[in-house]
Amino acid sequence: MKDSYLGKRIRGGGYAIKGAWILLKTEPSIQVQAVISIAVCIAGFYFDITKTEWIFQVLAIGLVLSTEGLNSSIEGIADFVHPDFHSKIGYIKDVAAGAVLFAAITAVIIACFIYLPYLFPAFFS
Ligand SMILES: Nc1ncnc2c1ncn2[C@@H]1O[C@H](COP(=O)(O)OP(=O)(O)OP(=O)(O)O)[C@@H](O)[C@H]1O
């Protein structure tokens, strides 16, 4: 079982859960995003958003947490392979952070589409 296809997949899932837990425990950027994610979920229940809005909200949360996690991983690799200052490392880290920014802007736009009509119904009726 240990080295079977299924056993390897289960072990891989265990490593992934361990990695997600490490991110939540040690990465301040992920912790901030996780708190924001919980806050928007509370807002979702409060405003009783539709099923479609929940789908977009969950996708936005997943997108931001995933890119933020990958960004942390790229930063970790960069610091490991080249701990000293190097313009290429700066470029790699900036580009990875830029990817997170794209995801965050997407999430903010989705949040505006979902919540502005609930917050300012007069403007959207
Ligand atoms: N080794 C390096 N060489 C060149 N520039 C770097 C290097 N390390 C960091 N930088 C520059 O500083 C920016 C911030 O780097 P980094 O994300 O590692 O620091 P930080 O914001 O303190 O991160 P964290 O708090 O998540 O460790 C990078 O986007 C990059 O522009």
The ligand as an SDF file (V2000), in Angstrom:
LIG
                    3D

 31 33  0  0  0  0  0  0  0  0999 V2000
   18.3970   39.0150   -2.5110 N   0  0  0  0  0  0  0  0  0  0  0  0
   17.8310   40.0790   -3.0810 C   0  0  0  0  0  0  0  0  0  0  0  0
   18.4250   40.6940   -4.1210 N   0  0  0  0  0  0  0  0  0  0  0  0
   17.8480   41.7760   -4.7070 C   0  0  0  0  0  0  0  0  0  0  0  0
   16.6780   42.3250   -4.3120 N   0  0  0  0  0  0  0  0  0  0  0  0
   16.0300   41.7390   -3.3060 C   0  0  0  0  0  0  0  0  0  0  0  0
   16.5790   40.6120   -2.6280 C   0  0  0  0  0  0  0  0  0  0  0  0
   15.7180   40.2490   -1.6370 N   0  0  0  0  0  0  0  0  0  0  0  0
   14.7060   41.1090   -1.7320 C   0  0  0  0  0  0  0  0  0  0  0  0
   14.8660   42.0090   -2.7130 N   0  0  0  0  0  0  0  0  0  0  0  0
   13.9480   43.0880   -3.0890 C   0  0  0  0  0  0  0  0  0  0  0  0
   13.1530   43.3930   -1.9600 O   0  0  0  0  0  0  0  0  0  0  0  0
   11.7710   43.0790   -2.2370 C   0  0  0  0  0  0  0  0  0  0  0  0
   11.1540   42.4570   -1.0260 C   0  0  0  0  0  0  0  0  0  0  0  0
   11.7870   41.2240   -0.8140 O   0  0  0  0  0  0  0  0  0  0  0  0
   11.1940   40.1250    0.1400 P   0  0  0  0  0  0  0  0  0  0  0  0
    9.8070   39.8530   -0.3400 O   0  0  0  0  0  0  0  0  0  0  0  0
   12.1290   39.0090    0.2710 O   0  0  0  0  0  0  0  0  0  0  0  0
   11.1960   40.9440    1.4600 O   0  0  0  0  0  0  0  0  0  0  0  0
   10.0540   41.1050    2.4720 P   0  0  0  0  0  0  0  0  0  0  0  0
    8.9740   41.9610    1.8940 O   0  0  0  0  0  0  0  0  0  0  0  0
   10.7270   41.5280    3.7160 O   0  0  0  0  0  0  0  0  0  0  0  0
    9.5280   39.5950    2.5050 O   0  0  0  0  0  0  0  0  0  0  0  0
    9.0730   38.7220    3.7050 P   0  0  0  0  0  0  0  0  0  0  0  0
    8.7150   39.6430    4.8230 O   0  0  0  0  0  0  0  0  0  0  0  0
    7.9050   37.9880    3.1090 O   0  0  0  0  0  0  0  0  0  0  0  0
   10.2500   37.8350    3.9690 O   0  0  0  0  0  0  0  0  0  0  0  0
   11.8010   42.1750   -3.4450 C   0  0  0  0  0  0  0  0  0  0  0  0
   10.6140   42.2280   -4.1820 O   0  0  0  0  0  0  0  0  0  0  0  0
   12.9990   42.6920   -4.1930 C   0  0  0  0  0  0  0  0  0  0  0  0
   12.6380   43.8420   -4.9280 O   0  0  0  0  0  0  0  0  0  0  0  0
  1  2  1  0
  2  3  1  0
  2  7  2  0
  3  4  2  0
  4  5  1  0
  5  6  2  0
  6  7  1  0
  6 10  1  0
  7  8  1  0
  8  9  2  0
  9 10  1  0
 10 11  1  0
 11 12  1  0
 11 30  1  0
 12 13  1  0
 13 14  1  0
 13 28  1  0
 14 15  1  0
 15 16  1  0
 16 17  2  0
 16 18  1  0
 16 19  1  0
 19 20  1  0
 20 21  2  0
 20 22  1  0
 20 23  1  0
 23 24  1  0
 24 25  2  0
 24 26  1  0
 24 27  1  0
 28 29  1  0
 28 30  1  0
 30 31  1  0
M  END
$$$$
